[in-house]
Amino acid sequence: MRKELKKLLALVCCAALTCLAVTGCAGNQEKRTIRIGHNQSTNHPTHIALTAFQDYISGKLGDKYVVEVYPSELLGSQTDMVQLTQTGAIDFCVASNAILETFSKNYEIFNLPYLFASPEAYHHVMDDPEVTGPIYESTKKAGFTAVTWLDAGTRNFYTIDRPIESPADLRGLKIRVQQSPTNIEMMKMLGGSATPMGFGDVYTALQSGIIDGAENNEMALTDNGHGDVCKYYSYDMHQMVPDILIGNNAFMESLSDEDRAVFEEGFKLVNQVEREEWIKAVANAKDRAQNEQNVNFIYPDQKPFVEACLPLHDTVLKNNPTLQPIYDAIQMYNAEYPAETN
């Protein structure tokens, strides 16, 4: 464990040397340096939102803090970055819900397939602190707490050479999923073979034929080059899973009330900017995937996918009854914001 921690700390030091070139960071020994890591490219909505936060803190509290943003897994994988945030080696990172599920079973609920009836229901749930608060607070003992959420759109299947128009088309295919027990069970119910792996390994696995496809949003096709290999993208819309910006508890608790208020406004800005950029980025990614990468977009009947996955809701709630009030609150939003009908 100590060797692993030393390796992670070494990553932080190495990444700091490249930070000036990547994000225009500046060091100052008299100021508190705040390090934020994520696994996306510099043109991704996540990075754009975090640099807006960087500018906001610099404008409000630049005499006290220097914010450094490390994109593209410069600080290691998401699992590495969560561990670094736990220990306080870095202050914030963007974590996938699947990784957070390993720290708190409360995050399991967001990995449920077909949990939200519509993007509107999803957004209203994530904006409701009465729903998300207990989930965010559930990792406090682990040393970190969620400070805001980031829209990651809908997750859909994409494959190298087989269009997915029904669950039957997934049979015999090795599909990369996030490293989450819920996602593995989802693939089993849909008839595919789940292959959990880190996001950074997916392109090579697709290119070499280790896996037949993956599931993610449209940006994976363009930003990460998956559309160069996979030529079919199927809008089954099995998940709407947020990414989560987490912060080290010790750092957050060290802030004065005045500084904490500024940071809280900054977290709201991250959410706002990321969501605005997300809409534009998805449209651009889809256009580029269709016209430059020759990806075929498919719109299958969602009903067979939903029917195959719904038993997983009962299983998860039975195994984790504490999720029931959260699940019930989500269903109320689903009733208020149902799926659009053609």
Secondary structure, 3 states (H helix, E strand, C coil): CHHHHHHHHHHHHHHHHHHHHHHCCCCCCCCEEEEEECCCCCCCHHHHHHHHHHHHHHHHHCCCEEEEEECCCCCCCHHHHHHHHHHCCCCEEEEEHHHHHCCCHHHHHHHCCCCCCCHHHHHHHHCCHHHHHHHHHCCHHHCEEEEEEECCCCEEEEECCCCCCCHHHHCCCEEEECCCHHHHHHHHHHCCEEEECCHHHHHHHHHHCCCCEEEECCHHHHCCCHHHCCCEEEEEEEECCCEEEEEEHHHHHHCCHHHHHHHHHHHHHHHHHHHHHHHHHHHHHHHHHHHCCCCEEECCCCHHHHHHHCHHHHHHHHHCHHHHHHHHHHHHHHHHCCCCCC
